[in-house]
Amino acid sequence: MHSLIWAGYGFLLLLAAYFIFEFLTPYFKIDEQIQKDNRAVGFISLVISVSLSYVVGACVT
């Protein structure tokens, strides 16, 4: 049961991080830039997702 709770919490945190990243870059849309093969935006999105996943994983133990 605890794993499901932490999975839901992690999912919500990842969604919040995405929307915060989208909010902090008002000049362009993240999805459109990744679709246009803008690797810098994709890499920043990857780093945010992976680092937040590590934080949630560390909180589980």
PyMOL Python script that loads the backbone (N, CA, C, O; Angstrom):
from pymol import cmd

cmd.read_pdbstr("""\
ATOM      1  N   MET A   1       0.824  -1.193   0.000  1.00  0.00           N
ATOM      2  CA  MET A   1       0.000   0.000   0.000  1.00  0.00           C
ATOM      3  C   MET A   1       0.870   1.259   0.000  1.00  0.00           C
ATOM      4  O   MET A   1       0.538   2.251  -0.648  1.00  0.00           O
ATOM      5  N   HIS A   2       1.969   1.209   0.722  1.00  0.00           N
ATOM      6  CA  HIS A   2       2.853   2.371   0.778  1.00  0.00           C
ATOM      7  C   HIS A   2       3.476   2.651  -0.590  1.00  0.00           C
ATOM      8  O   HIS A   2       3.683   3.808  -0.958  1.00  0.00           O
ATOM      9  N   SER A   3       3.772   1.597  -1.334  1.00  0.00           N
ATOM     10  CA  SER A   3       4.353   1.784  -2.664  1.00  0.00           C
ATOM     11  C   SER A   3       3.385   2.510  -3.587  1.00  0.00           C
ATOM     12  O   SER A   3       3.794   3.370  -4.367  1.00  0.00           O
ATOM     13  N   LEU A   4       2.114   2.171  -3.504  1.00  0.00           N
ATOM     14  CA  LEU A   4       1.111   2.836  -4.342  1.00  0.00           C
ATOM     15  C   LEU A   4       0.950   4.297  -3.953  1.00  0.00           C
ATOM     16  O   LEU A   4       0.769   5.157  -4.814  1.00  0.00           O
ATOM     17  N   ILE A   5       1.016   4.573  -2.673  1.00  0.00           N
ATOM     18  CA  ILE A   5       0.902   5.963  -2.222  1.00  0.00           C
ATOM     19  C   ILE A   5       2.086   6.777  -2.732  1.00  0.00           C
ATOM     20  O   ILE A   5       1.913   7.886  -3.237  1.00  0.00           O
ATOM     21  N   TRP A   6       3.305   6.215  -2.596  1.00  0.00           N
ATOM     22  CA  TRP A   6       4.489   6.939  -3.063  1.00  0.00           C
ATOM     23  C   TRP A   6       4.518   7.059  -4.578  1.00  0.00           C
ATOM     24  O   TRP A   6       5.011   8.052  -5.111  1.00  0.00           O
ATOM     25  N   ALA A   7       3.989   6.049  -5.283  1.00  0.00           N
ATOM     26  CA  ALA A   7       3.922   6.142  -6.736  1.00  0.00           C
ATOM     27  C   ALA A   7       2.990   7.280  -7.156  1.00  0.00           C
ATOM     28  O   ALA A   7       3.304   8.038  -8.074  1.00  0.00           O
ATOM     29  N   GLY A   8       1.862   7.394  -6.490  1.00  0.00           N
ATOM     30  CA  GLY A   8       0.929   8.495  -6.776  1.00  0.00           C
ATOM     31  C   GLY A   8       1.526   9.846  -6.440  1.00  0.00           C
ATOM     32  O   GLY A   8       1.363  10.813  -7.184  1.00  0.00           O
ATOM     33  N   TYR A   9       2.218   9.905  -5.315  1.00  0.00           N
ATOM     34  CA  TYR A   9       2.887  11.147  -4.899  1.00  0.00           C
ATOM     35  C   TYR A   9       3.963  11.531  -5.917  1.00  0.00           C
ATOM     36  O   TYR A   9       4.077  12.696  -6.299  1.00  0.00           O
ATOM     37  N   GLY A  10       4.742  10.555  -6.349  1.00  0.00           N
ATOM     38  CA  GLY A  10       5.780  10.822  -7.349  1.00  0.00           C
ATOM     39  C   GLY A  10       5.196  11.278  -8.670  1.00  0.00           C
ATOM     40  O   GLY A  10       5.731  12.177  -9.318  1.00  0.00           O
ATOM     41  N   PHE A  11       4.099  10.659  -9.065  1.00  0.00           N
ATOM     42  CA  PHE A  11       3.436  11.048 -10.309  1.00  0.00           C
ATOM     43  C   PHE A  11       2.957  12.491 -10.242  1.00  0.00           C
ATOM     44  O   PHE A  11       3.130  13.253 -11.193  1.00  0.00           O
ATOM     45  N   LEU A  12       2.360  12.862  -9.126  1.00  0.00           N
ATOM     46  CA  LEU A  12       1.889  14.240  -8.967  1.00  0.00           C
ATOM     47  C   LEU A  12       3.049  15.232  -8.948  1.00  0.00           C
ATOM     48  O   LEU A  12       2.939  16.328  -9.498  1.00  0.00           O
ATOM     49  N   LEU A  13       4.153  14.852  -8.322  1.00  0.00           N
ATOM     50  CA  LEU A  13       5.328  15.729  -8.308  1.00  0.00           C
ATOM     51  C   LEU A  13       5.917  15.902  -9.707  1.00  0.00           C
ATOM     52  O   LEU A  13       6.340  16.999 -10.073  1.00  0.00           O
ATOM     53  N   LEU A  14       5.946  14.829 -10.483  1.00  0.00           N
ATOM     54  CA  LEU A  14       6.460  14.941 -11.848  1.00  0.00           C
ATOM     55  C   LEU A  14       5.549  15.825 -12.709  1.00  0.00           C
ATOM     56  O   LEU A  14       6.033  16.605 -13.529  1.00  0.00           O
ATOM     57  N   LEU A  15       4.251  15.700 -12.521  1.00  0.00           N
ATOM     58  CA  LEU A  15       3.327  16.579 -13.249  1.00  0.00           C
ATOM     59  C   LEU A  15       3.515  18.035 -12.839  1.00  0.00           C
ATOM     60  O   LEU A  15       3.519  18.931 -13.683  1.00  0.00           O
ATOM     61  N   ALA A  16       3.668  18.263 -11.542  1.00  0.00           N
ATOM     62  CA  ALA A  16       3.877  19.624 -11.056  1.00  0.00           C
ATOM     63  C   ALA A  16       5.185  20.200 -11.603  1.00  0.00           C
ATOM     64  O   ALA A  16       5.237  21.369 -11.985  1.00  0.00           O
ATOM     65  N   ALA A  17       6.233  19.387 -11.641  1.00  0.00           N
ATOM     66  CA  ALA A  17       7.509  19.853 -12.174  1.00  0.00           C
ATOM     67  C   ALA A  17       7.387  20.218 -13.646  1.00  0.00           C
ATOM     68  O   ALA A  17       7.965  21.210 -14.091  1.00  0.00           O
ATOM     69  N   TYR A  18       6.639  19.424 -14.400  1.00  0.00           N
ATOM     70  CA  TYR A  18       6.442  19.737 -15.819  1.00  0.00           C
ATOM     71  C   TYR A  18       5.712  21.065 -15.990  1.00  0.00           C
ATOM     72  O   TYR A  18       6.109  21.892 -16.811  1.00  0.00           O
ATOM     73  N   PHE A  19       4.652  21.269 -15.220  1.00  0.00           N
ATOM     74  CA  PHE A  19       3.888  22.509 -15.358  1.00  0.00           C
ATOM     75  C   PHE A  19       4.682  23.722 -14.878  1.00  0.00           C
ATOM     76  O   PHE A  19       4.541  24.811 -15.433  1.00  0.00           O
ATOM     77  N   ILE A  20       5.510  23.545 -13.857  1.00  0.00           N
ATOM     78  CA  ILE A  20       6.375  24.641 -13.420  1.00  0.00           C
ATOM     79  C   ILE A  20       7.399  24.965 -14.495  1.00  0.00           C
ATOM     80  O   ILE A  20       7.670  26.137 -14.756  1.00  0.00           O
ATOM     81  N   PHE A  21       7.973  23.941 -15.126  1.00  0.00           N
ATOM     82  CA  PHE A  21       8.926  24.153 -16.218  1.00  0.00           C
ATOM     83  C   PHE A  21       8.246  24.856 -17.388  1.00  0.00           C
ATOM     84  O   PHE A  21       8.829  25.747 -18.007  1.00  0.00           O
ATOM     85  N   GLU A  22       7.034  24.461 -17.684  1.00  0.00           N
ATOM     86  CA  GLU A  22       6.261  25.111 -18.755  1.00  0.00           C
ATOM     87  C   GLU A  22       5.959  26.568 -18.389  1.00  0.00           C
ATOM     88  O   GLU A  22       6.008  27.444 -19.252  1.00  0.00           O
ATOM     89  N   PHE A  23       5.652  26.829 -17.128  1.00  0.00           N
ATOM     90  CA  PHE A  23       5.334  28.183 -16.676  1.00  0.00           C
ATOM     91  C   PHE A  23       6.571  29.083 -16.705  1.00  0.00           C
ATOM     92  O   PHE A  23       6.462  30.269 -17.013  1.00  0.00           O
ATOM     93  N   LEU A  24       7.734  28.535 -16.389  1.00  0.00           N
ATOM     94  CA  LEU A  24       8.957  29.333 -16.340  1.00  0.00           C
ATOM     95  C   LEU A  24       9.529  29.642 -17.723  1.00  0.00           C
ATOM     96  O   LEU A  24      10.446  30.454 -17.839  1.00  0.00           O
ATOM     97  N   THR A  25       9.009  29.017 -18.758  1.00  0.00           N
ATOM     98  CA  THR A  25       9.456  29.299 -20.122  1.00  0.00           C
ATOM     99  C   THR A  25       8.266  29.792 -20.944  1.00  0.00           C
ATOM    100  O   THR A  25       7.729  29.045 -21.761  1.00  0.00           O
ATOM    101  N   PRO A  26       7.850  31.047 -20.734  1.00  0.00           N
ATOM    102  CA  PRO A  26       6.646  31.536 -21.406  1.00  0.00           C
ATOM    103  C   PRO A  26       6.843  31.848 -22.894  1.00  0.00           C
ATOM    104  O   PRO A  26       5.865  32.016 -23.621  1.00  0.00           O
ATOM    105  N   TYR A  27       8.082  31.925 -23.346  1.00  0.00           N
ATOM    106  CA  TYR A  27       8.328  32.305 -24.736  1.00  0.00           C
ATOM    107  C   TYR A  27       8.156  31.169 -25.713  1.00  0.00           C
ATOM    108  O   TYR A  27       8.019  31.413 -26.912  1.00  0.00           O
ATOM    109  N   PHE A  28       8.159  29.943 -25.247  1.00  0.00           N
ATOM    110  CA  PHE A  28       7.955  28.798 -26.136  1.00  0.00           C
ATOM    111  C   PHE A  28       7.290  27.664 -25.367  1.00  0.00           C
ATOM    112  O   PHE A  28       7.342  27.605 -24.139  1.00  0.00           O
ATOM    113  N   LYS A  29       6.665  26.768 -26.121  1.00  0.00           N
ATOM    114  CA  LYS A  29       6.006  25.603 -25.543  1.00  0.00           C
ATOM    115  C   LYS A  29       6.992  24.438 -25.535  1.00  0.00           C
ATOM    116  O   LYS A  29       7.675  24.186 -26.527  1.00  0.00           O
ATOM    117  N   ILE A  30       7.060  23.743 -24.427  1.00  0.00           N
ATOM    118  CA  ILE A  30       8.004  22.646 -24.259  1.00  0.00           C
ATOM    119  C   ILE A  30       7.728  21.537 -25.272  1.00  0.00           C
ATOM    120  O   ILE A  30       8.652  21.046 -25.920  1.00  0.00           O
ATOM    121  N   ASP A  31       6.466  21.142 -25.412  1.00  0.00           N
ATOM    122  CA  ASP A  31       6.117  20.050 -26.328  1.00  0.00           C
ATOM    123  C   ASP A  31       6.486  20.377 -27.774  1.00  0.00           C
ATOM    124  O   ASP A  31       6.992  19.519 -28.497  1.00  0.00           O
ATOM    125  N   GLU A  32       6.235  21.602 -28.187  1.00  0.00           N
ATOM    126  CA  GLU A  32       6.563  21.999 -29.564  1.00  0.00           C
ATOM    127  C   GLU A  32       8.071  21.990 -29.798  1.00  0.00           C
ATOM    128  O   GLU A  32       8.531  21.576 -30.863  1.00  0.00           O
ATOM    129  N   GLN A  33       8.838  22.440 -28.816  1.00  0.00           N
ATOM    130  CA  GLN A  33      10.288  22.474 -28.971  1.00  0.00           C
ATOM    131  C   GLN A  33      10.882  21.068 -29.019  1.00  0.00           C
ATOM    132  O   GLN A  33      11.823  20.817 -29.772  1.00  0.00           O
ATOM    133  N   ILE A  34      10.339  20.155 -28.225  1.00  0.00           N
ATOM    134  CA  ILE A  34      10.819  18.766 -28.279  1.00  0.00           C
ATOM    135  C   ILE A  34      10.430  18.140 -29.610  1.00  0.00           C
ATOM    136  O   ILE A  34      11.196  17.359 -30.174  1.00  0.00           O
ATOM    137  N   GLN A  35       9.255  18.471 -30.113  1.00  0.00           N
ATOM    138  CA  GLN A  35       8.814  17.964 -31.411  1.00  0.00           C
ATOM    139  C   GLN A  35       9.699  18.490 -32.545  1.00  0.00           C
ATOM    140  O   GLN A  35       9.903  17.800 -33.544  1.00  0.00           O
ATOM    141  N   LYS A  36      10.224  19.709 -32.392  1.00  0.00           N
ATOM    142  CA  LYS A  36      11.122  20.298 -33.392  1.00  0.00           C
ATOM    143  C   LYS A  36      12.565  19.834 -33.217  1.00  0.00           C
ATOM    144  O   LYS A  36      13.463  20.355 -33.879  1.00  0.00           O
ATOM    145  N   ASP A  37      12.800  18.861 -32.334  1.00  0.00           N
ATOM    146  CA  ASP A  37      14.118  18.276 -32.068  1.00  0.00           C
ATOM    147  C   ASP A  37      15.071  19.282 -31.419  1.00  0.00           C
ATOM    148  O   ASP A  37      16.263  19.304 -31.722  1.00  0.00           O
ATOM    149  N   ASN A  38      14.538  20.105 -30.532  1.00  0.00           N
ATOM    150  CA  ASN A  38      15.376  20.999 -29.741  1.00  0.00           C
ATOM    151  C   ASN A  38      15.933  20.184 -28.583  1.00  0.00           C
ATOM    152  O   ASN A  38      15.248  19.956 -27.586  1.00  0.00           O
ATOM    153  N   ARG A  39      17.170  19.752 -28.722  1.00  0.00           N
ATOM    154  CA  ARG A  39      17.751  18.821 -27.755  1.00  0.00           C
ATOM    155  C   ARG A  39      18.066  19.469 -26.427  1.00  0.00           C
ATOM    156  O   ARG A  39      18.107  18.777 -25.410  1.00  0.00           O
ATOM    157  N   ALA A  40      18.290  20.764 -26.396  1.00  0.00           N
ATOM    158  CA  ALA A  40      18.557  21.446 -25.132  1.00  0.00           C
ATOM    159  C   ALA A  40      17.326  21.402 -24.228  1.00  0.00           C
ATOM    160  O   ALA A  40      17.439  21.120 -23.035  1.00  0.00           O
ATOM    161  N   VAL A  41      16.168  21.678 -24.789  1.00  0.00           N
ATOM    162  CA  VAL A  41      14.925  21.633 -24.013  1.00  0.00           C
ATOM    163  C   VAL A  41      14.637  20.197 -23.582  1.00  0.00           C
ATOM    164  O   VAL A  41      14.213  19.955 -22.452  1.00  0.00           O
ATOM    165  N   GLY A  42      14.864  19.260 -24.473  1.00  0.00           N
ATOM    166  CA  GLY A  42      14.664  17.858 -24.124  1.00  0.00           C
ATOM    167  C   GLY A  42      15.589  17.400 -23.013  1.00  0.00           C
ATOM    168  O   GLY A  42      15.180  16.648 -22.128  1.00  0.00           O
ATOM    169  N   PHE A  43      16.839  17.851 -23.058  1.00  0.00           N
ATOM    170  CA  PHE A  43      17.801  17.465 -22.036  1.00  0.00           C
ATOM    171  C   PHE A  43      17.436  18.061 -20.678  1.00  0.00           C
ATOM    172  O   PHE A  43      17.537  17.386 -19.653  1.00  0.00           O
ATOM    173  N   ILE A  44      17.011  19.322 -20.670  1.00  0.00           N
ATOM    174  CA  ILE A  44      16.598  19.947 -19.406  1.00  0.00           C
ATOM    175  C   ILE A  44      15.376  19.227 -18.839  1.00  0.00           C
ATOM    176  O   ILE A  44      15.290  19.010 -17.630  1.00  0.00           O
ATOM    177  N   SER A  45      14.447  18.864 -19.691  1.00  0.00           N
ATOM    178  CA  SER A  45      13.273  18.125 -19.244  1.00  0.00           C
ATOM    179  C   SER A  45      13.675  16.763 -18.685  1.00  0.00           C
ATOM    180  O   SER A  45      13.127  16.319 -17.676  1.00  0.00           O
ATOM    181  N   LEU A  46      14.622  16.104 -19.332  1.00  0.00           N
ATOM    182  CA  LEU A  46      15.123  14.816 -18.846  1.00  0.00           C
ATOM    183  C   LEU A  46      15.778  14.955 -17.484  1.00  0.00           C
ATOM    184  O   LEU A  46      15.530  14.146 -16.589  1.00  0.00           O
ATOM    185  N   VAL A  47      16.610  15.970 -17.318  1.00  0.00           N
ATOM    186  CA  VAL A  47      17.311  16.174 -16.046  1.00  0.00           C
ATOM    187  C   VAL A  47      16.322  16.457 -14.920  1.00  0.00           C
ATOM    188  O   VAL A  47      16.482  15.946 -13.812  1.00  0.00           O
ATOM    189  N   ILE A  48      15.315  17.257 -15.192  1.00  0.00           N
ATOM    190  CA  ILE A  48      14.303  17.552 -14.175  1.00  0.00           C
ATOM    191  C   ILE A  48      13.550  16.277 -13.784  1.00  0.00           C
ATOM    192  O   ILE A  48      13.350  16.020 -12.597  1.00  0.00           O
ATOM    193  N   SER A  49      13.136  15.486 -14.762  1.00  0.00           N
ATOM    194  CA  SER A  49      12.379  14.268 -14.478  1.00  0.00           C
ATOM    195  C   SER A  49      13.212  13.246 -13.719  1.00  0.00           C
ATOM    196  O   SER A  49      12.740  12.665 -12.742  1.00  0.00           O
ATOM    197  N   VAL A  50      14.438  13.023 -14.155  1.00  0.00           N
ATOM    198  CA  VAL A  50      15.272  12.012 -13.508  1.00  0.00           C
ATOM    199  C   VAL A  50      15.665  12.445 -12.099  1.00  0.00           C
ATOM    200  O   VAL A  50      15.646  11.632 -11.174  1.00  0.00           O
ATOM    201  N   SER A  51      16.019  13.709 -11.929  1.00  0.00           N
ATOM    202  CA  SER A  51      16.419  14.156 -10.590  1.00  0.00           C
ATOM    203  C   SER A  51      15.252  14.104  -9.620  1.00  0.00           C
ATOM    204  O   SER A  51      15.436  13.735  -8.460  1.00  0.00           O
ATOM    205  N   LEU A  52      14.065  14.463 -10.063  1.00  0.00           N
ATOM    206  CA  LEU A  52      12.896  14.386  -9.193  1.00  0.00           C
ATOM    207  C   LEU A  52      12.543  12.931  -8.884  1.00  0.00           C
ATOM    208  O   LEU A  52      12.081  12.626  -7.785  1.00  0.00           O
ATOM    209  N   SER A  53      12.756  12.041  -9.840  1.00  0.00           N
ATOM    210  CA  SER A  53      12.518  10.620  -9.610  1.00  0.00           C
ATOM    211  C   SER A  53      13.468  10.075  -8.557  1.00  0.00           C
ATOM    212  O   SER A  53      13.069   9.265  -7.720  1.00  0.00           O
ATOM    213  N   TYR A  54      14.723  10.512  -8.591  1.00  0.00           N
ATOM    214  CA  TYR A  54      15.675  10.082  -7.564  1.00  0.00           C
ATOM    215  C   TYR A  54      15.258  10.580  -6.184  1.00  0.00           C
ATOM    216  O   TYR A  54      15.386   9.855  -5.198  1.00  0.00           O
ATOM    217  N   VAL A  55      14.765  11.798  -6.109  1.00  0.00           N
ATOM    218  CA  VAL A  55      14.330  12.343  -4.822  1.00  0.00           C
ATOM    219  C   VAL A  55      13.155  11.550  -4.274  1.00  0.00           C
ATOM    220  O   VAL A  55      13.135  11.215  -3.089  1.00  0.00           O
ATOM    221  N   VAL A  56      12.188  11.250  -5.110  1.00  0.00           N
ATOM    222  CA  VAL A  56      11.039  10.470  -4.660  1.00  0.00           C
ATOM    223  C   VAL A  56      11.482   9.064  -4.271  1.00  0.00           C
ATOM    224  O   VAL A  56      11.019   8.526  -3.266  1.00  0.00           O
ATOM    225  N   GLY A  57      12.372   8.465  -5.056  1.00  0.00           N
ATOM    226  CA  GLY A  57      12.887   7.139  -4.716  1.00  0.00           C
ATOM    227  C   GLY A  57      13.635   7.107  -3.405  1.00  0.00           C
ATOM    228  O   GLY A  57      13.552   6.129  -2.662  1.00  0.00           O
ATOM    229  N   ALA A  58      14.360   8.162  -3.115  1.00  0.00           N
ATOM    230  CA  ALA A  58      15.093   8.243  -1.845  1.00  0.00           C
ATOM    231  C   ALA A  58      14.137   8.419  -0.671  1.00  0.00           C
ATOM    232  O   ALA A  58      14.433   7.979   0.440  1.00  0.00           O
ATOM    233  N   CYS A  59      13.017   9.045  -0.900  1.00  0.00           N
ATOM    234  CA  CYS A  59      12.050   9.247   0.181  1.00  0.00           C
ATOM    235  C   CYS A  59      11.289   7.962   0.514  1.00  0.00           C
ATOM    236  O   CYS A  59      10.755   7.828   1.615  1.00  0.00           O
ATOM    237  N   VAL A  60      11.236   7.040  -0.408  1.00  0.00           N
ATOM    238  CA  VAL A  60      10.505   5.798  -0.180  1.00  0.00           C
ATOM    239  C   VAL A  60      11.196   4.949   0.873  1.00  0.00           C
ATOM    240  O   VAL A  60      10.536   4.301   1.685  1.00  0.00           O
ATOM    241  N   THR A  61      12.514   4.950   0.861  1.00  0.00           N
ATOM    242  CA  THR A  61      13.238   4.084   1.813  1.00  0.00           C
ATOM    243  C   THR A  61      13.300   4.662   3.183  1.00  0.00           C
ATOM    244  O   THR A  61      13.873   4.052   4.086  1.00  0.00           O
TER     245      THR A  61
END
""", "prot")
cmd.dss("prot")
cmd.show_as("cartoon", "prot")
cmd.util.cbc("prot")
cmd.orient("prot")
